[in-house]
Amino acid sequence: MLNNITKRKDSIAFICPKCKTKLEVDGNDFYCNPCQKYYKEFLGLPDFRLFFRDSDNQKKLAEKFIKSWDKLTYEDMIHMRFEGLRKRALEKGKNASDFKMWNADEQAHLSSYKIRGKRHLDIIKSVLKKSSKPEKIERMVDVGCGWGRDLLHLSNLSAEVIGVDVSLFSLLMTKKLLEEEGITNVTLILAEGETLPIDSESVDGVNCSATIEHMKSPSDFLKESSRCLKNKGWLFLYYPNRFSLLPETHTGIWGLGYFSFSRQKKIIFNKNGSDWNTFLFSRNGFVKLIKSNFEYEKFYITGLPSGIENFIKTSKFFRMYPRVMSLVIKFFPIMRKIPGMERLASFFCPVHFVLIDKH
């Protein structure tokens, strides 16, 4: 059963994430001769991670997925993930009334997982159009592919897609979704975005959805993306804006980014008993990050891309604050028509959408 969970794409020549030497194939594993290191296949997935390891809870969830693989559906896996979050929070003394955010997130996933990635793809295409980029490419990488909602539709944008995530249970969820929908042009690997096992100048596009804010070294991720991209390739990503006037996108807390990082950690722990290791970028802060770590020709940052209205409707916040979000959406078309308003709005919108063109 495990051997059927993922398929090896022989056309992809992986490199050592540490020394960047082409890896040799040894059975189901990969071997780096200079580093004298094996990168083994773990539960059917090549594991190129250098630093991250799944927590005990994540391992148990992955084991449950594997044990009942043929019986479980993708929606079953969503239920199991959120049920585990609620159970552990209750064990830490939290009340069920504190789970409004998780409950809304679960329902948003269940109701929109087949179309959320389509809305994301619509935004990518609208932004690519502004840069006169082709809508169809040969190879792309989705870094932080998570539960696969974007990959489901990115497979229509590129002939070949590599889905990358550090979490085993997340990749198993992605694999289940792709299997259910009959998607066959995606390869899934365990790896960190800061140390990609992808050859230099070998991909046309990189997607990174709400992931860079969780990375230990966002600067290294930008450098790696720049290295992997071909000339005139592109990186598309989005992340929560620190100075959003609406609730922070992970927690639903109003004004969270206006506090210091240490204060943010205390607020999150008091709210749901969980750790907070998410870095919230401001617009100016992210511009500095790009200029220091990416070989760019130009970049574009917006909070009001075409298609965001439908994208928002698939979010947990539309379920939590339907009247507020509906009112905000009505102003988007007007704001886009006012000269300079789109850039001004990006300082205070909840999410920044970014396209960076490789030099």
Buried (B, 14 or more C-beta within 10 A) or exposed (E): EEEEBBEEBEEBEBBBBBEBEEBEEEEEBBBBEEBEBBBBBBBBBBBBBBEBEBEEEBBEBBBBBBEEBEEBEBBBBBBBBBEBBBEBBBEEEBEEEBBEBBBBBBBBBEEBBBBBBBBBBBBBBBBBEEBEBEEEBEBBBBBBBBBBBBBBBBBBBBEBBBBBBBBBBBBBBBBBBBBEBEBEBBBBBBBBBBBBBBBBEBBBBBBBBBBBBBBEBBBBBBBBBBBBBBEEBBBBBBBBBBBBEBBBBBBBBEEBBEBEEEEBBEBBEEBBBBEBEBBBBBBEEBBEBBEEBBBBEEBBBBBBBBBBBBBBBBBBBBBBBEEEBEEBBEEBEEBBEEEEBBEEBBBEBBBBBBBBBBE
